Amino acid sequence: MTAKTLMIQGTGSSVGKSILVAALCRIFKQDGISVAPYKSQNMSLNSFVTRDGGEMGRAQVVQAEAAGIEPSVDMNPILLKPEADARSQVVLLGRPDQALPANQYYLHTPRLLQVAQECLDRLRKQYDLVLIEGAGSPAEINLKAREIVNMRIAKIAEAPVLLVGDIDKGGVFASLVGTLALLDDEERSYVKGFIINKFRGDVSILQPGLDQLERMTSLPVIGVVPYYKHIFIDEEDSVRHQEHANSPDIDIAVIYHQHISNSTDFEPLQREEGVCIRYIKRAEELGQPDIIILPGSKSTISDLAQLRENGLAAAITNQARANTLVLGICGGFQMLGNRINDPKHTESDEDSVPGLGLLDVITSFESAKTTWQVKAKVVGQKGIFSLLCGYEIDGYEIHMGQTFHAHTTPIFQILRRGTQYTDHLDGAVDDSGLVMGTYLHGLFENDSLRHAFVSELRSRKGLDTIREQFSLAKDYEYDLLADHVRQGLNMNLVRQICGL
C-alpha cells in the first residue's frame, strides 16, 4: 500500500514550514498513524549524521524525532551547503557529490530529481503518511521551471498542499493571495487550504480577514497558530536570539561566522539558568565574556580571513592571553591551530594559511568528508571538561579536515559506531587548560557535560552551583509543540484533506 501524502508550502522562507511539519509529525504519531517527513532539497548549514554515517538537514532530523522514527537520508536526499564564492556543496544521499555555483546547479536537477523521487517512493512504501515540506515559496517565477522541491514534488506525489503565511511579518493576506495568483491553474488545484502562523492577539479581531480570504479564494483557512516562546525546538538555519537579564551570571560569546554551521550546538546552553549566549559579529561587541566559543564553519579559511579583517582574531587572541576561556568546535577548532593546509584546494585557492596560534595543532583538508555518529570518553586531564574524566557522551563528526597535534593534550577518546574504542583521540587543550578544541558536535545535548561546563564557569566566578539544572527532554518539547499546533488547526479537516 502506498502512503498518503500532505505537503506544507509557504509564502516565503522562515514562515514556519519546518516547525509545522514537525508538529504534524508528532500529532499524527500521537493519533497512531505511521508518519515520516520528507524534503527533496534542503539548503542549510545545520546538518546531522545518521546512524549509517549519512549527512542530512537538521530540520528533517527534528521532524523524524517528532515522528518517533530513525532519521534517514531518504527524508532529505539533497542537501545544499552554501560555501564561499557563491557556490554550494551538494550532498546527495548523505555523501558529498560535488560543489557547484547556482547557475550550474540547475544543469544537474533532472538527475537529482530522479534520486529524490526514488527516496519518496521508498518512504511511501514504509509509512502510512508522508509529510512533505517545500522550500521558500512556490511562486518564485524565475525558478518555477527548474525547481525540484515545491509544486513539481506535489505533482509527483499527488500531494494536497497547505499554504502557510507568517502574520508576524505583516502582509499575510497579500502574501497568500499573491502566491496563489502566481501559480498556474494546475498548481492552484493542489492547494487545499491556508494556515496563518505566528499570530499574536485575539483571533476574533482577525476573523473578518479570514472570512474575506475564504470568499476570495474559495479555499478554507485550516487554522491560526499562535506565536510561541515557551517551546524549544532546534531552529533550521538561524540562531534563537535569547531574552535575558541585564546582568546574567554567565556570559558566553559565540562568534557568528559568515558561514556558521551547526549553530544548534548552543541551543541547550540557552536553557540553563543564568546563562546568556551572545552571537558576535564585530570586535566591539565582544566585551569581557566568561568564555568565547568559535563554532563550526562551512568555509573555515574564508571565515578565518574575515575574523582578521574585522578585528575579532586579534580580540580573541588577546582575551585568551588574558586568561579568558576559548573553545573551538569543528571549524573553530581548526582556526585555533597554528596552520590550516589545503593542498588539494578542497575549500579555497590557498595552499596554506596561518591559524590563530592558540593551539599547537595543524589541520590539513582532504577531499573525503568524515561523517560519524560517535560515543566519546572524556580522557583530558586539563581544561573545563576534565571534571568529567572517564564519562561517556554522545556526539557526531562532520568535517573535511584532519587535525594533528604533538604537544597538546587530547580531550576525548572516540568510539565510532560499529567499532571499539581505539587510539583515535579527538581535540586538544593547551598547557594552561584555557584554550580547547574538538571536532564533536552535539556536546551540550549531553546533560552531564553541559551541567559540568556551566558549573565550572560559575565556579571560576565564585558563584554557587545551581542545584536545579534542566535536562534535555525532546519528547516533552515535541508534545508541547503538538498540543500548541493542534489547538490552532482544524485537524479533522487536515485528516480529510490527507484522505485519512
LOZA-328012 format. One record per residue: residue in one letter; x, y, z of N, C-alpha, C in turn. Coordinates in steps of 0.001 Angstrom, whole numbers, plus 500000, padded with zeros to 6 digits. Atoms other than C-alpha are relative to their C-alpha. Layout:
// residues N
AXYZXYZXYZ
...
//
This chain:
// residues 500
M500852498799500000500000500000500000500884501245500000
T499239498762500091501284503468499082499459501022500981
A500396499044498962501253506108501810499260501193499419
K500590498711500302499026509155501723501084501068500152
T499039498901499893500820512495501408499275501299500333
L500457498639499756500374516055502615501230500883499894
M498848499117500191502625518939501603499745501357500643
I500040498677499397503330522113503570500908500921499179
Q499242498979500716504398525018501359499758501351500672
G500108498709499339504858528645502338500043501155499028
T499936498793500822504592532176501038501425500524499886
G498612499587500053508328532545501649500817499193500981
S499141500665499032511276531407503724499665500467501414
S500139499672498569511071531350507528498570500341500406
V501387499799499571507277531291507694499567498925500997
G500308501023499010507411528197509924499656498647499425
K500336501285500621507101525300507479500610498825500751
S499299501125499355509700523109509202499374499660501346
I500576500237498675508209523556512665498593499426499885
L501357500535500170504658522929511405500034498536499563
V499883501412500376505766519690509725500387499170501216
A499624500722498780507435518643512984498785499819500911
A501195500088499156504247519442514883499021498965499464
L500934500966500599502106517465512431500536498576500110
C499414501330499801504553514546512637499651499472501392
R500299500447498636504047514438516408498501499778500199
I501448500160499859500268514929516167499548498675499402
F500426501258500623499843512053513730500569498792500740
K499451501096499176502185509876515810499118499786501216
Q500880500115498835500032510617518863498675499331499640
D501276500558500452496992509610516812500140498595499427
G499794501389500396498543506234515969500257499786498531
I499724500100501435499472506953512355501500499961499773
S498581500133500346502839505834510997500349501090498989
V499760498804500804504290509058509581501489500254499879
A498599499640500241507593510216508063500054501366499314
P499817498727500691508881513646506956500804499816498724
Y499236500045501258510375514407503547500174501415499473
K499721498759500717512031517379501880501037499670498943
S499132500475501076513559516686498500501335500732499986
Q498791499181500076516067519552498608499975501028501121
N499902499068498889517177521495501640501295500781499866
M498782499196499948519663524369501813500215500418501446
S499785499742498589521146524528505281501438499686500379
L498699500312499420524391524632507219499853499315501357
N500245500792498805522769522902510186499677498581499568
S500199501366500448523208519228509464500261499013501124
F499937501070499002523290515916511293500534498762499294
V499490501251500551524855512489510818499100498853500448
T500877501126499698522614509424510617500803498823500549
R499364501181499419523342506046512168501021499375499053
D499083500611500962524994504859508947500985501002499411
G498983499047500423527114507999508545499582500944498893
G500482499074501026524938509920506082499703501372500594
E500239498630499555524619513702506326498672500496499448
M501297499484500429521191515339506191499668501263500772
G500399498761499372519472518580507100499414499778501381
R500437500120498610518777519139510778498482500058500119
A501453499854499896515145520107510124499296498665499850
Q500648501295500193514245516657508827500340499029501119
V499673500806498814516051515076511787499022500333501126
V500966499572498989513870517123514138498621499409499694
Q501307500532500383510782516054512193499919498486500215
A499970501448499767511824512385512332499908499687501490
E500090500195498550512376512657516083498574500222500482
A501384499733499608508914514183516438499077498847499595
A500795501135500476507506511268514440500354498708500725
G499587501183499250509348508813516708500696498953499163
I499337500956500886511396507254513913501465500397499800
E498580499781500252515062506939512959500178500898498780
P499743499166501183516302509730510665500692499209498903
S499429500660501165517204508563507164500241501039498919
V499719499036501074518801510377504232498910499986498940
D501149499979500909515731509353502203499079501172500316
M500873498904499587513948512076504179500513501352499516
N499393498784500546516339514716502778501117499590499039
P498985500555500909518093513259499723500983501003499452
I499109498970500560519569516571498510500170501093501048
L499677498950499043521299518899500963501021500930499352
L499090498995500549522885522112499678500615500768501165
K499287499305498922525549523578501975500778501163499398
P499338498842500618526498527131500925501444500146500464
E498591499768499737530216527809500687500351501421499583
A499529498706500495532295530872499914499943500020498477
D499956499826501457532376532250496358498701499584499324
A501327500195500592528612531812495788499813498616499386
R500233501372500443528684528053495410499523499187501196
S500476500883498936527221525170497385500544498604499792
Q499684501432500058528384521699498236498681499246499902
V501187500825500165525778519225497012500241498676500718
V499942501275499289525293516381499484498833499165499503
L501012500853500628523422513580497727499950498666500734
L500190501219499223522005510684499743501035499883501113
G499148499996498826524172511706502657501480500123499752
R498574499955500316527505511933500806500284501183499071
P499667498902500906529287514864499126500014499534498548
D500070500343501416528530514809495409500941500910499203
Q499129499024500656530132517990494054499656501386500519
A500255498601499649530418521728494648499683500758498725
L500476499353501226528525523898492168499561501428500274
P500645498687499939527703527567491584498538499857499603
A501450500100500218523975528281491379499651499858498527
N500369500041501415523973528792487606500329498670499342
Q499718501330500531525366525290487094499160498914500677
Y500750501006499250523276523516489713498810499477499208
Y501228500407500688520177523503487543500255499096498803
L499670500963501047522003521550484837499915498566500521
H499966501332499387522012518648487296498658499597500599
T501244500305499299518447518817488575499214498815499415
P500715501211500452516995516137486234500504498735500689
R499434501176499320519389513570487734499627500020501489
L500301499904498577518787514849491259498529499729500272
L501434500232499824515015514817490812499683498510499966
Q500215501443500074515157511150489849500345499328501332
V499603500551498701517024510335493060498975500374501069
A500978499545499013514587512425495104498693499223499897
Q501243500748500182511608510617493594500134498569500515
E499776501365499505513121507217494383499943499958501523
C500046499940498538513559508268498012498569500147500497
L501397499820499626509973509454498232499223498704499841
D500687501278500232508764506183496754500324498993501100
R499623500939498929510725504221499366499271500337501294
L500701499607498777509221506241502211498522499643499925
R501437500266500130505717505789500845499669498516500115
K500205501446499820506174502018500973500161499583501461
Q499699500366498612507245502128504649499024500595501007
Y500820499272499034504749504536506238498584500190499470
D501388499743500382501047505369506240499820501397499422
L500128498605500407501601509093505692501390500603499881
V498754499257500154504487511180504342499651501487499967
L500200498557499929504528514860505300501158500672499280
I498986499436500891506382516820502629500122501497500271
E499751498569499794507987520198503212500543500621498723
G499457499248501115508528522717500452501130500906500461
A498901499084499675511247525364500324499676501391499463
G500279498642500453510924529138500133498540500125499612
S501360499804500500507873529890498014499839499291498657
P500243500600501310506288528017495089499775501044498911
A500306498936500954505682531406493439501235500775499559
E498778499365500516509323532239492668500021499772498483
I500261500238501419508527532712488975501279499859499183
N498734500178500714512200532878487959500557498599500171
L499463501337499711512776529380489387499014498880499677
K501035501024500087509489527585488734500283498933498959
A499780500971501077510587525932485513501056498963500365
R498885500902499696513598524309487201499983499454501423
E499975500399498596512647523791490840499653498519500152
I500255501424499734512570520291492344499619499800501467
V500291500107498575511203520995495810498590500468500357
N501332499496499679507778522658495578498921499317499152
M501136500562500724504996522114493030500361498785499153
R499624501193500761506973519635490968499899498748500890
I500100501126499069507169517383494046498535499732500344
A501429500193499718503476517981494826499335499186498889
K500591500738501122502609516727491352500454498547499990
I499478501368499982504879513687491596499310499174501089
A500592500716498865503418512762494998498484500054500003
E501440499744499993499874513848494077499575500447501401
A500171499583498611500047515659497415499137501249500098
P500709498757499699497427518128498627500939500940500748
V499088498995499459499126521366499648499258500928500945
L500453498944499106498511523595502657501016501129499920
L499136498844500189499918527092502129500065500803501296
V499774499348498711501430528772505200500458501437499794
G499565498608499986501731532508505762500357500437501407
D499519499510498700503581534274508595499414501388500252
I500645498717499738501367537010510007500895500932500796
D499101499161499201504156538232512299500841500913499118
K499240499173500939505958539592509223499161501153499448
G500887499007500599502915541605508155499654499632498564
G500410500236501380501014541457504862499644498571499682
V500218501423500203499917537869505329498918499730498949
F501067500256500974496698538155503263500498500253498577
A499438499734501326498512539743500330500972498899499595
S499042501056500305501205537065500577499293498721499560
L500726501230500339498697534210500487499299500139498646
V500729499804501262496546535658497696500983500177498848
G499010499779501050499592536794495727500695498722499584
T499381501283500329501238533393495952499065499167499137
L500986500777500759498069531733494730499859500550498582
A500183499372501316497762534223491848501156499681499053
L498827500260500843501289533425490612500153498532499624
L499999501410500395500556529701490345499118499824498769
D500873500277501136499143528263487172498799499177500471
D501249500656499607495746526542487131500242498623500600
E499733501342499471497160523045487647500609500076501392
E499360499858498688499357524184490543498990500429501057
R501015499535499043496465526023492202499075498864500419
S500911501098499663494403522845492071500522499132501136
Y499422500793498918496807521230494541499837500685501356
V500116499267498743496333523957497159498608499792500578
K501283500366499395493595522862499569499629500858501197
G500348499151498870493765525480502286501184500808500481
F498986499088499473495696528086504264500214499770501492
I499688499943498575497427528180507632500636501368500281
I499408498744499536498092531514509338500882499667501196
N499055500383498950501193531117511505500505501230500764
K499340499010499135502765533112514383499092501192500316
F500951498926499693499652535084515320500099500404501468
R500014499448498639499723537348518387498688500766500187
G501189499216499713496485538553519895498723499189499981
D501348500557499951492750537892519751499573499600498584
V500345500497501334491717535700516799498705500630499491
S501276499420500439488267537298516745500226501285499192
I499682498784500755489888540525515501500434499649498573
L499518500447501308491401538550512616498877499411499140
Q501024500788500682488162536765511712499441500654498726
P500514499416501246486813539306509154500959499788498819
G499027500238501059490043538952507180500005498551499547
L500055501423500346489853535152507329498781499711499135
D501225500222500773486278535225506054500152500522498576
Q499832499425501331487186537514503163500999499193499176
L499024500846500697490219535366502289499324498757499436
E500696501203500462487970532313502039499051500330498847
R500897499623501089485443534186499862500775500270498715
M499214499627501177488156535498497527500611498785499303
T499238501122500562489901532148497041499210498709499913
S500803501231499903487161529581497697500778498863500653
L499212500985499267489674527805499953499844500258501493
P500194499810498559489336527202503702501282500426500705
V498893499766499070491564528594506409499999498832500977
I499920501212499180492687525416508165500195500341501471
G499821499605498618493666527306511282500938501185500142
V499109498904499627495551530091513018500847499509501169
V499086500525498973498616529010515013500637501180500734
P499445498878499249499634531390517811501535499975500042
Y498564499842499771503171532687518250500334499360501346
Y499621500581498706505072530881520998501449500352500341
K498637499819499497508169531409523137500395498893500970
H499769500944498909507829528558525634500420498617499534
I499657501322500542508729525658523331501378500100499356
F498620499960500494512336524830522470500221498849499020
I499741500941501083512795523075519128501159500573499197
D498855499524500781516037523266517120499547500819498810
E500283499168501160515910526092514588500683499405498773
E499429500612501202516533525057510979501297500676499592
D498805499367500568519010527672509856500251501390500560
S499755498703499374519015530603512242500181499785501486
V499792500137498563520068531190515805498790500540500730
R501095499528499161517482531615518528500544501122500875
H499517498879499202518062535083519964499348499949501373
Q500403500267498635517863534798523701499587501264500717
E500388498909499121515987537056526065500602499725501373
H499291500252498755517995537501529249500029501263500847
A499886498869499082518512539703532261501177500874499598
N498924499079500337520762542737532021501356499520500503
S498744500471499419523394541067534220499925498499500230
P500042501459499829523405537306533575501216499527500786
D498873500558499249525608535125535757501151499622499076
I498985500520500913527445533556532814499781500598498607
D500046499337501310528228535406529573500841499194499020
I499320500817501006529086533159526607499921500714498659
A499935499328501302530215534820523376500283498970498916
V499844500910501131529702532694520252500291500839498762
I499625499244501190531489534025517181499092499591498845
Y500974500292501062528934534320514375500701500122498644
H499345500017501302530876533297511264499000500287498884
Q500861499806501168529520534274507865499422498672499532
H500448501329500430529279530543507082499857499073501208
I500150500790498783528429529353510598499198498735499714
S500710501264500187527368525711510679499696499381501358
N500422500701498789525585523616513282499886500946501205
S500228499050498910524583526630515336499079499421501072
T500849500663499013522121524296517070500812499409501149
D499153500499498911525107523115519141499784500766501301
F499990499140498817524497526011521538498616500225500596
E501349499748499491520731525990521969499766499391501383
P500223500514498636520822523667525033500569500914501080
L499419499095499007523080526167526820499061501159500323
Q500904498877499791520427528857526368498897499667500997
R501028500406499047518105526827528580500494500030501440
E499454500035498652520449526891531572499769501335500711
E500289498803499215519508529341534320501252500860500151
G498910499062499794521694532426534433501016500064498882
V499046500041501111523431531703531108499481500862498859
C500331499167501161523436534263528299500914499622498842
I499240500243501226524514533354524762499887501241499127
R499984498851500914525572536332522636500720499595498722
Y499389500314501288526315535932518916500719501241499488
I499113498860500218529224538184517975500462500048498545
K499543499805501380529960539601514514501141501004499883
R498974498943500067532296542508515343500771500052501306
A499121499986498832535201543003517746499429500857501124
E500510499098498965533482545866519541498835499398500774
E501100500660499291530634543520520519500494498987501033
L499511501139499223532904541028522288499923500227501501
G500030499734498572533184542687525690500971499116500760
Q499169500846499140534575540546528534499214498743500387
P500800501194499705532791537181528270500745499022500909
D499389501057499184533399534218530555500647498934499131
I499393500927500958534148532038527532499642500461498601
I500220499724501417534498532597523793499932498659499288
I500127501237500768533271529824521507500065500324498517
L499930499919501455534308529549517869499282498773499452
P500789501152500463531654527345516215500519499465498671
G499646500556501297531787525276513048499790500999498878
S500109499154501191532107526827509610500046499120498766
K499935500729501267531403525559506112501153500493499145
S498877499441500750534216527793504808500997500565501005
T499138499633498876536838527809507529501028501054499621
I498944499067500394539587529618505614499421501381499713
S500646498717500290537229532327504355499560500694501276
D500477499395498761535711532877507790501155500414500903
L498811499603499242539161532951509402500556501326499468
A499538498738500596540186535678506956499098501158500444
Q500917498942499573537073537634507909500236500384501459
L499684499682498602537965537354511609501187500951500081
R498836499103500004541271539005510792499601501393499507
E500398498712500573539617541725508726499175500831500977
N500887499228499116537029542678511347500557500174501407
G499353499789498714539464542609514276499697498956501055
L500346501006499000537929539595516023501158499050500273
A498863500908499785541044537449515509500919500556501076
A499123499377499003543188539904517468499321500065501360
A500721499890498732540493540387520106499934498655500718
I500062501341499406540096536631520664501366499604500549
T498645500338499567543862536147520864500375500757501266
N499674499191498822544252538988523348499254499504501240
Q500766500474498844541472537672525570500509498650500486
A499447501295499589542926534144525530501264500194500821
R498750499740499270546259535540526685499748500708501329
A500379499353498739544410537407529433499131499075500850
N500636501048499186543010534116530831498504499831499777
T501380500327500364539620534046529096499971498623499350
L500158501321500603538463530532528238499606500143498529
V500339500025501422538276529759524492499768498551499596
L500334501342500488536598526718522920499699500080498513
G500294500104501423536639525834519225499356498671499688
I500692501228500408534247523301517716500096499875498496
C499899500320501421534949521722514318500833501064499278
G499243498964500689535941524629512039500643500976500957
G499416499129498987536511526742515133501245499396500614
F498811500726499538538949524095516381501146500182499006
Q498968499838501027540816524303513076500592501407500025
M499518498611499974541032528106513333500965500253501147
L499179499758498822542643527916516789501436499507499834
G498691500614500162545637525969515469501039500928499389
N498894499227500576548960527093514036499833500228498509
R500063499906501463548142526437510401498873499116499474
I500978500810500740545462525181508001500540499813498592
N499489500331501329546725523420504873498866499529499106
D501020500415500974544580522997501779500695499660498676
P499172500284501183546934521333499263499188499623498766
K500838500405501132544093519974497086498952501065499664
H500955498902500191542182523271497236498561499511500169
T501330500525499669539240521477498770499027501115500345
E500883498953499501537918524663500302500328501384499457
S499590498659500392539873527580498881501085499910498926
D498884499942500946542528528716496421501346500078500717
E498773499896499221545076528945499237500610498614500227
D499316501252499656547695526232499735500076499821501510
S499836500062498553548123527107503396499793501393500576
V500185498714499320547098529844505836500324499824501475
P499747500097498565548182530620509400498696500041500789
G501137499930499092545698529962512191500230501057501057
L499874499018498928545253531943515372501166499688500929
G498822500346499219548140530079517006499743499804501480
L500329500197498589546326529391520277500081498539500418
L499787501423499734546633525591519993501112499495499090
D498866500518500766549731523707518859499546498816499147
V500521501021500913547892521807516105500058500532498580
I500017499669501424547909521753512309498890499194499337
T501093500662500713544928520933510089500325499912498519
S499887500175501451545056519531506561498652499568499456
F501263500364500626541959519484504388500205498836499042
E499982501160500877541166516301502481498757500031499127
S501144500017500916538798515511499651498834499213500566
A501065500822499418536841512953501709499489500643501286
K500603499434498802534424514109504407499841498917501059
T500204500892498860534374512485507849498617500254500575
T501348499892499425530797511819508996499742498742500831
W500212501118499079530232509631512045499108500441501145
Q500544499914498658527912509247514963501015499338500922
V498969500541499126530207508640517917499552500005501450
K499952499846498555530473507950521569501416500440500327
A498687499491499640533331509726523260500196499880501501
K499640500080498585535049509059526557500919501175500323
V499169498872499597536472512098528321501297499467500605
V498696500465499513540213511476528806500926501154500369
G499131498856499732541629515001529088500145500287501484
Q499717499704498598543253515866532400500080501501500262
K499948498552499860543180519618531759498738500594499392
G501091499288500637540556522150530884498670499755500661
I501316499957499373536909522616531633499281498655499977
F500660501296500075535912519076530609500680498939500868
S499255500989499225538476517351532868499217499514501216
L500828500423498873535903517231535681499207498737499683
L500781501164500431534145514520533645500887498868499497
C499080501025500497537221512372533021499425498608500274
G500567501334499899536007508835532333498552499908499573
Y501398500003500425532456509868531386499898499721498498
E500310500201501414530913508781528072498921500986499575
I501006499093500560528984511221525903499723499607498558
D500350500214501404527254511117522518500290501259499209
G499767498869500880528120513330519574500083499538498560
Y499821500381501394528765513402515853501052500889499359
E498942499303500718531526514449513478499552500287498568
I500188499618501401531161516337510175501134500957499657
H498884499103500333534429517701508812500804499454498835
M499159500351501138536641517743505735501466499853500403
G498590500000499627539950518305507548500328498977501075
Q499477500803498904542095516178509842501022500858500738
T499150499138499188543931517854512716501012499164500766
F498884500752499414547286516693514013500658500848501081
H499367499260498905548933517626517286501062499125500654
A498900500728499372552155516671519008500202500408501452
H499664499497498674552362518809522136498788500519500751
T501200499612499272548772519223523277499330498751500555
T500703501111499361546588517061525498498658499782499310
P501327500238500597543619515379523753498911500052501067
I501130499897499080540159515694525279499182498711500026
F500900501151500103538208512660524031500682498816499325
Q499684501227500728538794509051523058498719499575499289
I501184500114500859536451508216520206499630498538499748
L500582501265500434534205505221519627499042500312498867
R500880499799501136532764505424516132499072498810499870
R501006501061500053529615503416515543500516498823499184
G499537501200500694530434499851514606501444499645500297
T498612500289499650533925499987516115500115499906501517
Q499701499975498578535522499569519522500776501281500293
Y499122498885499655537331502263521455501387499726499444
T498701500170500634540578502818519639500942501078500525
D499056498956499639543622505018519915499672501309499304
H500401498752500643541763507607517878499585500992501074
L500258498978499004541802510709520029499521501270499323
D500567498779500568539927513928519469500310501182500900
G499921498750499279540505517501520433501370500289500568
A498743499560499412543238519410522155499726501082501030
V500050498932499007543736521582525218501430500446500260
D498635499502499812546737523822525799500462499789501437
D499422500255498680549042523673528840499271500745501111
S500696499220498983547078526362530641498625499448500326
G501363500499499835543801524475530230498939500998499607
L500950498944500342542199527671528940499484499913498572
V500371500054501416542117527009525179499787498545499608
M500386501375500320540359523892523898499381499945498612
G500652500203501286539199522479520590499579498565499846
T500505501350500248537191519462519443499233499975498686
Y500816500174501196535514518077516329498565499579500336
L501283500595499652532483516851518269498875501030500031
H501252499252499932529095518388517555499055499304500981
G500987500574499086526209517887519963500490499860501423
L499447500126498650528376518248523066498985500369501069
F500817499451498924525877520303525019498601499395500056
E501219500787499851522993517942524356500175498929501070
N499717500935498920524695515701526944499849500729501331
D500312499279498770523241516742530289501195500091500945
S498906499999499025526230515702532415501109500947499583
L498943499112500474528749517532530238499563501459500085
R500480498609499972526604520663529944499942500522501429
H500082499559498610525987520794533691501385500269500574
A498637499801499503529692520370534466500620501254499396
F499488498826500707530552523033531878499495501282500661
V500577498793499398528171525594533366500457500147501448
S499575499940498604529120524679536942501431500514500119
E498620499537499957532803525236536186500092501490499663
L500021498562500304532080528611534578499535500799501214
R500486499320498793530142529586537700501077499994501089
S498968500127498980532930528316539965501140500989499763
R498917499075500334535519530405538125499661501440500391
K500424498649499624533454533488539005499624500093501486
G500355499995498588532912532472542628498516499894500254
L501448500143499855529226531702542055499649498596500457
D500469501313499561527347528857543703499463499208498820
T500589500878501011526332525872541610498484500011500131
I501468500059500000522669525875540616499576498552500153
R500404501390499734521023522757542027498997499490498977
E501050500429500925518038522693539680500439500270498564
Q499562499873501389519700522179536293499058499202499113
F501005500662500826517394521292533448500620498837499229
S499580501116500843517617518043531500499289500120498668
L500560499912501338517095517988527771498937498920499844
A501101500955500133513713516333527192499278500316498701
K500540499648501312512990516487523479498557499536499834
D501368500491500163509852514341523648499003500934500672
Y500871499059499301508356516751526158499758501233499130
E500141498814500843509033519691523816499150499702498763
Y500809500355501172507568517846520810498527499864500382
D501392500095499548504434517086522828499409501387500244
L500465498621499826504176520754523818499665500632498659
L500222499442501328504510521731520175498740499429499375
A501195500635500569501883519221519100498727500564500629
D501181499459499324499415520481521723499722501429499536
H500134498604500412500072524093520711499399500101498596
V500462499929501390499526523481516996498641499340499841
R501295500698500089496637521027517473498862500945500383
Q501048499068499571494693523756519266499708501068498952
G500193498969501011495183526121516335499444499506498682
L500414500551501291494318523763513469498716499190500112
N501149500893500122491160522011512383500544498651499511
M499343501254500372492740518541512471499052499045499284
N500943500835500752489546516844511265500060500339498516
L499911499569501387489796518902508089501348499608499409
V498698500431500481493537518168507796499967498523499631
R500087501432500286492844514435508008499160499741498753
Q500853500155501179490069514773505427500781500356498727
I499204499580501155492432516630503060501036498932499657
C499005501069500232495044513869503512499366498747499408
G500648501234500437492463511233502671500095498902501039
L499890500997498926492872509519506035498594499731500566
//
